[in-house]
Each structure stands twice: as structure tokens, then as C-alpha cells.
Amino acid sequence: MATEAAPARPAGPTRLVYFDDMWALRSAATVLAVQEEGGRVAVVLDATVFYPQGGGQPADTGAISGAGTRFLVEDVRAKDGVVFHYGRFEGAGEGCGHGFKEGESVSLEVDAERRSLNSRLHSAGHLLDICVGNVGLSHLEPGKGYHFPDGPFVEYKGVIPPEQIQDKKNELEREAKRLISEGAKVLASIFPYEEAAKLCGGSLPSYISKDSTPRIVKFGEYPGGPCGGTHVADVSIINSLKVTNIRVKKGLTKVSYSISP
């Protein structure tokens, strides 16, 4: 789904609470603005526990509550570091209705079931990357990832010979089952560039600036990777990973997967 143009923005980025605590579902914040554009109402806060859609992961949903006012969050997007919570005020008609006031303190609550599913799907995609390396496919370079419930996949640069696809599909599933059964703690934190590079096997993708402090997600003792999304606390929480299809086309290998409820 294409991202709609965001409303005029207040100065300064939104502090991302989930960057510090991926498993937080509640937080407090201060209202900076309530705006309307293109028929959608957007609430802008100084901080948020809501994950905005991006990086192949869907947005969180939930609610923002103030004194006698409740805003149902239906979509969350980020633009230039500012997070916009789109939705509607309970009991309000068209437009902003009786909304929040600038400077008002509010409480945020994320839909726990949706966050859990999205985190498991995202973590399953990262686990698949580890499995790819463990089954002799380290020449495949991770590219696009899509971690939505309606057909998640990871696309890799490089190919698997046609005669090996079925065997590798089975090997990937067995390796995923082994890693999930063993379990491993998941680390997510921001590091100085050089330290982040070491955690990721010695280097980082070229799109990451050397004067930045990347957020790295690491599964157990395996090399980490830069990621801004939410994940499970332990690999075992993924529960299961099934490789549903492997398709090779135009120098790319698309590995589709699913997880159990």
C-alpha cells in the first residue's frame, strides 16, 4: 500500500519507545498536534510505542487515551523521523471531532495480538537468513523482505540450481525447526558504527552511514543485522517455520514461508 502524504510536521523527530524496549505495549506521551489531511486524522506525539509500517513489517494498531478521549489507531506511518498515528476518535463524526489538546498527556496501548504476530513473522524472516547460510546457501544475499501475514517472503540476490530447490527447501525447514527448538535470546540495541559492524560479521551494508549509530538485531551467537523492526524475545517464540515455496527468476531467489498461529 502506498504511503499517503503526511500532514505538516512539528519540528524534531518522534522518540521511538520500542527502539529501547521491543516488547513494550504501553507508554506515555505528550500530544504535539492533531491534524487532518486527505480525509484522515493524524495524531503526532513526542514519543510512541507504536511501530510505523516499514522495513517489510506492518504497522501496529491500538489506542491513545486522554482525559475522557480515546483515539483508535488504525495505521501508523513515519516521515522524516516524525511518526503519524492515523485513525479516529471514538464517538466523533467526520473530521477531528473532540480531540486532544496540544501539550496534553496521553497513554498509548498497542494491540498485543497483532504486535505478537508481526514480531514473530519478522523474526521468522531473520531466522530464514540464518538457515540459508547454515544449509550451504551463503552465496545468497538477503534483499527485500515482506513480513506481512498475507504471504511473507525473503528475496535473495543469487540463485539455487533447479535440481537442488526441493532438497534445499527441506533442509531449510529442518534447520529452522532445529534452531527454534534450541531457542536463543534476541538482542536489539543501538551501537556505534564500528561495534555494529563487528556484531554483523565485520561489515555493514553500504547504505548505512559510517557516522551513524545503527540499530542491530542479533539472534543468539549468530551475526546480527541492521533492523528497525520489532522481534520476539527468544527464537523459540517463533514456534514454527514452514518454507512454502522457493522461486528462482532473473537472478533472484524468493523464499516464501509461513508460521503456525
N, C-alpha and C positions, 0 to 999 in steps of 0.2 A: 504494500500500500504506500503510495507516495505521501511524503510529509507535507502538510499544508504550511503556508507561510505563517510565521509566528507573529503575535502582536508586538507592538513597540515594547522594548525591553528596559527594565531598570538597569542601572549601572552595576557591574560586578557579577561574578558567577554564583550559581547556587551551590551551597555546600552539600556534598553527596554523603549522607549518613551511611549508606550501605557500602561505601568505599572502606570505611573503618570497621563496620560490622555487617558482613553479608547476610547474617541471619536475623538481624533486627527487623521486626514487623511493625513497630510503633516508634514514634518520635514526636518531638515538639518543634514548632517553628513559628516564625513571625510573618504575617502577610505583608507583602510588598506591593502587590497590585492585583486587581480583579478586572479583566479586560474582555472584550468581545470582538471577534473578527471572523468573518465568513460564517456567521451563524453559530459559532462555538464559543463557549465561555471558558476562559483560562484563568487559573489562579497561580500566581507567582509568589514563591516563598523564599526566605533567606536560606533555608535548608530543607532537604527532603530525604525520606527513606524510600520513596517510590523510584523504581527503576524505569528510566525512559527508554522506549524502544530503540534498539540499535545493536550493532555487533551480532546480528542474527538472532537476538533474543527479544521476545515480545515485551511490551510494557506491562508494568504492574497495574492493578486496579485496586479500588478500596474506597476510603472515605477520609475527608478532612472535616473536623468538627470544631466549632467555636461556641460562643455563648448563645445557645438557642438556635444555632445554624449548622446545617450539615450539608457538605458538598460531596456528591458521589463522583469519584474519579473514574472515568471510563477510558481514558487514554492519556499517555504521558510522553512528551517529546522534549528534546533538548536542542537548543540553537545557540551557538557561540557561548557555551558554558552556562546558559540560563535554562532552567527546567520549567516547562509549562504543563500544568495539570489541567486537562480538559474534561469537562463533564457538566453536571447540572446541580443546582441547589434543590434540595428536597422541598416540594411544595411550591416551587417557583414556576411561573409561567414562562413565556418567551423572554429572552434576554437574561441579564444578570440577576434579576429578581432582588430579593432582600439578602444581599450577600455579606461578605466580610468587609471590615473596615481596614484601611491601611494602618499597619502597626499593631493589629490585633494578634493576640497569641492564640494558636490553634494546635490541636492534636491530630496526628496522622496515624492511620491504621491501614496496612496493606492486606489484601485478600490472601490469607495464608495458604489456601489450597492452590491458587493459581501460582503464587511465588514458588511453592514447593515443586510443582510440575515443571515450571520454566527452568528452575535451577537444576533439576535432575536431567532434563533434556540437554541443557547447555553443558553440564558436566559429562554427560554421555558422549557428546561430540569431542570433548577434550580427551576423554578416555580412548576414544577411537583412534585419535592421533598417536597415542602411546602404543596401542595394539598394532597399528600399521608398522611402526618401527620394529616392534618385537617379533613380527612374523616375516621379517626379511623384505619389507617394502619401504625401507628407509629412503629410497630414491624418490618416493612420492613427497611432494612439498605441499603442506596444507595451504589452501586458498580460501575460497568462500565457504562460510558455514551458515546453515539455516537450521535453527533450533526451535522452530515452531511446532506445535503438536500435529499440524496437518502435513506430515511428510518431511521430517528432519533429515538432513544430509550434510556431509562434508565433501567438498570438491577439492581434488588434489591435482597439482601440475605433475604430469608424468602418467605412464600407462602400465597396466598389468597385461601381459600376453593373454590372448583369449583363452588358450588352453589351460591357464592357471587360475582363471577367475573363480570357478566353483570351489577349488581347493582352498584358495585364499579366503573366500567368504567363510568357509567352515573354520579355518584357522583363526580368523578374526573373532568369530563368536566364541570359540573355545578360550582364546586368550582373554577376552572381555570377562567371561564367566570366572576365570581364574583370578583375575585382578579384583573383581567385585567381591568374590568370596573371601579373599585375603584382607581386603579393606586397606585404606591408607588415609591419613589425615590430609585435608586440603588447606593449603596456605594461600592467603591473598593479602598482599600488602604493597605499599609504595616504597621503592628503593631508589637510591642514586643510580645513575646510568651504568656505571662500571659494575656495581654489585648486581644490578638486574641482569646484565649481560652474562655474568658468571652463573647465575641461577638458571639461565636459559641455555646452558651448554656452551657459553663462550661468546655468543654474539646475539644481536637483536636485529629485527627487520630494518631495512634501510629507511622506512618511513618514520621511524622513531628518532627524534632529535637527540643528539649527544648531550645537549644541555638540559634535557628533561629528566623527570623522575618518574619512570614508568610504573604502572601497577602490574605486578606479576602474580599469576596464579600457578601454584605448584602442587602436584599430586604426589604425595609421599616423597621418595628419593629420586623420582624421575625429573628430568629437566623441565623447568617451568616455561611459561609463555606469557606475553603481554595480553591482558584481557581486562575489560572494564565491567564485565557482567557479574551475575550472582551465581553461586555454585553450592553444592552440598558440602556439609562439614566433613564427611568421610565418604570415600569411594563406594563403600558398601551400601550407602543410602540410594544409589542409582538403582539397585535391586536387580535389574537385568538389562541386557542389551542384545538385541537381535539385529543382525545385518539383513535387511530385507531385499537389497538389490545392489549390484555393482555394475555400473555402466561406463564403458570407455568410449570416448568420442573426441576427435580433434585434439589429441594430445592431453586430454584431461580424464581423470577417473573420478566418477561420482559415486560415493558410497552412501547409500540410504540406510537408515536404521530406525528402530523403534524401541521403546522401553515399556515394561509392564505397568499397569495402573498403580 
